[in-house]
Amino acid sequence: MEIHTLQADHPLKKSKRIGRGGKRGTYSGKGQKGQRSRSGAKISPLFTGGSATLTGQGSKVVHKLRGQGNSGITKNTKKYTVINIEKIADTFENKDTVSPETLIERGLITKRTKYIKILGRGETTKKFVFDGVVCSASVLEQFSL
């Protein structure tokens, strides 16, 4: 066996040139006329042939994700800073006002955040006035004035 006598089991296939006759016909699978039938066509995701909606039929501007609960653009992106009622009961007196400013003063949160939520983990007999924070239903019924 010599190196010049070796042959490949499957010879390489060359890519087919289209639009030169043969079984594909005149248009060679590109349809008739228009930008996408020309050579060198610039096809971008925004080019849909009409108005490009963000998640419309045939549009690829924003891809739709599979599965339940993936609502794409309208997904809830609120990030809450969560504080339990047991920490508030340790640092606040009875009938005190709980607001973002008082939480910063007492050191329960480090900086002003837009969304603060109070959760009902822990037990106390104190009552509070909540101002500018979101509370769970159990906190509102047990610990608010």
Buried (B, 14 or more C-beta within 10 A) or exposed (E): EEEEEEEEEEEEEEEEEBBEEEEEEEEBEBEEEEEEBEEEEEEEEEEBEEEBEEBEEEBBEEEEEEEEEEEEEEEEEEEBBEBEBEBBBEBBEEEBEBBBEBBBEBEBBEEEEEEBBBBBBEEBEBEBEBEEBBBBEEBEEBBEE
